[in-house]
Amino acid sequence: MPAIVVTKDPVLLYASWRKYGNSNTRDFIKYYRARMEATVQAQAAYPERVLLVRYEDLVRDTEATVMKMFRHLGFAPVYGDTFDNDWPTKVQGDAIVDDIDERIASVPRLYRRRIRASLG
């Protein structure tokens, strides 16, 4: 059975973590490390079954990333090789990317360095 694991930049994920009241950096690093170790183990054990997708790729290039996910799951594209007009436009995609950048910037520099150093 195929599986898709969506990952996020750890600093971006930490920004979300803080938004919901979890501000302990050490707990976050333990959580993220355990999650990524499980992902790496799953990919090593079942390389043809586990597809790793970066959230940032999904936002920046939605159509190509979703098509890759469809192919991995064995689905044929619904509308050929393109999406209909209900999918986000480039302007909407750019706004999402700007939001991502703002959320990363909202994390104090010290925490960004600590997270990246601990997980690097």
C-alpha positions, 0 to 999 in steps of 0.5 A: 500500500503506498503512503505519502508523508508530508514534511515541513521546514522545521522552523515553519512547523515550530511557528505552528507549534508555538501558535497552539501554545507549545513553546518548549523548543526541546519538546519540539526538537524531540517530536520532530526528530522522532517523526523524521527518524520514523519517516527515514526508517519507513522510506528505507524499508519500503522505498517504492511505497513511501513518497516524501513530499515537502509542504513547501513544494506543495505550496510553490508548485501545487500542480506538479506536486499533486500530480506526483502524489496521484501517480504514486497512489496509482491514480490517473489524472482527472483532467489530463495533465492540468487542473481546472480553474478551481486550483489556486492561481499563481497570485494565491500561491505567492500569497501563501509563500509570503505567509510561509516566509512571515511565519518563519520570520516570526520565530526568534532568530535564536530558536531558528538557529537552535532548531536547525543546529539540533536537526541539521 
